[in-house]
Amino acid sequence: IAVRWLAEDSTLEFPPRALLDPEAQNVTDLTSFVIGFTFLFSAWFAYGVYRTVLAARAKPKVKDLL
């Protein structure tokens, strides 16, 4: 979703302008934050899969069997 927002050149704002009056200036652009968090989360997920594969291939130790 975050990459699609980046490709469309649209912004993710909070609070949404639809909830505010048209002249409101206190809107925060969260697009970069969401994109960065998405890439961080995907890297964290990939690392978790990597560690799971390594643990599955390793020989069980005594602690693992208890």
CNS distance restraints for C-alpha pairs under 8 A (distance, minus, plus):
assign (resid   1 and name CA) (resid   5 and name CA) 6.39 0.50 0.50
assign (resid   2 and name CA) (resid   6 and name CA) 6.36 0.50 0.50
assign (resid   2 and name CA) (resid  31 and name CA) 7.36 0.50 0.50
assign (resid   2 and name CA) (resid  34 and name CA) 6.13 0.50 0.50
assign (resid   2 and name CA) (resid  35 and name CA) 4.89 0.50 0.50
assign (resid   2 and name CA) (resid  38 and name CA) 6.81 0.50 0.50
assign (resid   3 and name CA) (resid   7 and name CA) 6.26 0.50 0.50
assign (resid   3 and name CA) (resid  35 and name CA) 6.47 0.50 0.50
assign (resid   4 and name CA) (resid   8 and name CA) 6.23 0.50 0.50
assign (resid   5 and name CA) (resid   9 and name CA) 6.35 0.50 0.50
assign (resid   5 and name CA) (resid  10 and name CA) 5.80 0.50 0.50
assign (resid   5 and name CA) (resid  11 and name CA) 6.94 0.50 0.50
assign (resid   5 and name CA) (resid  12 and name CA) 7.77 0.50 0.50
assign (resid   5 and name CA) (resid  31 and name CA) 7.44 0.50 0.50
assign (resid   6 and name CA) (resid  10 and name CA) 6.90 0.50 0.50
assign (resid   6 and name CA) (resid  31 and name CA) 7.54 0.50 0.50
assign (resid   6 and name CA) (resid  35 and name CA) 7.74 0.50 0.50
assign (resid  11 and name CA) (resid  29 and name CA) 6.44 0.50 0.50
assign (resid  11 and name CA) (resid  30 and name CA) 7.35 0.50 0.50
assign (resid  11 and name CA) (resid  31 and name CA) 5.62 0.50 0.50
assign (resid  12 and name CA) (resid  29 and name CA) 5.83 0.50 0.50
assign (resid  12 and name CA) (resid  30 and name CA) 5.37 0.50 0.50
assign (resid  12 and name CA) (resid  31 and name CA) 4.97 0.50 0.50
assign (resid  13 and name CA) (resid  17 and name CA) 7.50 0.50 0.50
assign (resid  13 and name CA) (resid  27 and name CA) 6.27 0.50 0.50
assign (resid  13 and name CA) (resid  28 and name CA) 5.50 0.50 0.50
assign (resid  13 and name CA) (resid  29 and name CA) 4.64 0.50 0.50
assign (resid  13 and name CA) (resid  30 and name CA) 5.70 0.50 0.50
assign (resid  13 and name CA) (resid  31 and name CA) 7.36 0.50 0.50
assign (resid  14 and name CA) (resid  27 and name CA) 5.78 0.50 0.50
assign (resid  14 and name CA) (resid  28 and name CA) 5.32 0.50 0.50
assign (resid  14 and name CA) (resid  29 and name CA) 6.66 0.50 0.50
assign (resid  14 and name CA) (resid  30 and name CA) 6.96 0.50 0.50
assign (resid  15 and name CA) (resid  19 and name CA) 7.02 0.50 0.50
assign (resid  15 and name CA) (resid  20 and name CA) 7.62 0.50 0.50
assign (resid  15 and name CA) (resid  27 and name CA) 6.07 0.50 0.50
assign (resid  15 and name CA) (resid  28 and name CA) 7.19 0.50 0.50
assign (resid  16 and name CA) (resid  20 and name CA) 7.05 0.50 0.50
assign (resid  16 and name CA) (resid  27 and name CA) 7.52 0.50 0.50
assign (resid  17 and name CA) (resid  21 and name CA) 7.18 0.50 0.50
assign (resid  17 and name CA) (resid  22 and name CA) 7.00 0.50 0.50
assign (resid  17 and name CA) (resid  24 and name CA) 7.82 0.50 0.50
assign (resid  17 and name CA) (resid  27 and name CA) 7.48 0.50 0.50
assign (resid  20 and name CA) (resid  24 and name CA) 6.35 0.50 0.50
assign (resid  30 and name CA) (resid  34 and name CA) 6.14 0.50 0.50
assign (resid  31 and name CA) (resid  35 and name CA) 6.21 0.50 0.50
assign (resid  32 and name CA) (resid  36 and name CA) 6.03 0.50 0.50
assign (resid  33 and name CA) (resid  37 and name CA) 6.03 0.50 0.50
assign (resid  34 and name CA) (resid  38 and name CA) 6.03 0.50 0.50
assign (resid  35 and name CA) (resid  39 and name CA) 6.41 0.50 0.50
assign (resid  36 and name CA) (resid  40 and name CA) 6.15 0.50 0.50
assign (resid  37 and name CA) (resid  41 and name CA) 5.94 0.50 0.50
assign (resid  38 and name CA) (resid  42 and name CA) 6.13 0.50 0.50
assign (resid  39 and name CA) (resid  43 and name CA) 6.17 0.50 0.50
assign (resid  40 and name CA) (resid  44 and name CA) 6.16 0.50 0.50
assign (resid  41 and name CA) (resid  45 and name CA) 6.08 0.50 0.50
assign (resid  42 and name CA) (resid  46 and name CA) 6.14 0.50 0.50
assign (resid  43 and name CA) (resid  47 and name CA) 6.15 0.50 0.50
assign (resid  44 and name CA) (resid  48 and name CA) 6.29 0.50 0.50
assign (resid  45 and name CA) (resid  49 and name CA) 6.37 0.50 0.50
assign (resid  46 and name CA) (resid  50 and name CA) 6.14 0.50 0.50
assign (resid  47 and name CA) (resid  51 and name CA) 6.14 0.50 0.50
assign (resid  48 and name CA) (resid  52 and name CA) 6.14 0.50 0.50
assign (resid  49 and name CA) (resid  53 and name CA) 6.22 0.50 0.50
assign (resid  50 and name CA) (resid  54 and name CA) 6.29 0.50 0.50
assign (resid  51 and name CA) (resid  55 and name CA) 6.09 0.50 0.50
assign (resid  52 and name CA) (resid  56 and name CA) 6.10 0.50 0.50
assign (resid  53 and name CA) (resid  57 and name CA) 6.29 0.50 0.50
assign (resid  54 and name CA) (resid  58 and name CA) 6.27 0.50 0.50
assign (resid  60 and name CA) (resid  64 and name CA) 5.77 0.50 0.50
assign (resid  60 and name CA) (resid  65 and name CA) 6.93 0.50 0.50
assign (resid  61 and name CA) (resid  65 and name CA) 6.65 0.50 0.50
assign (resid  62 and name CA) (resid  66 and name CA) 6.63 0.50 0.50
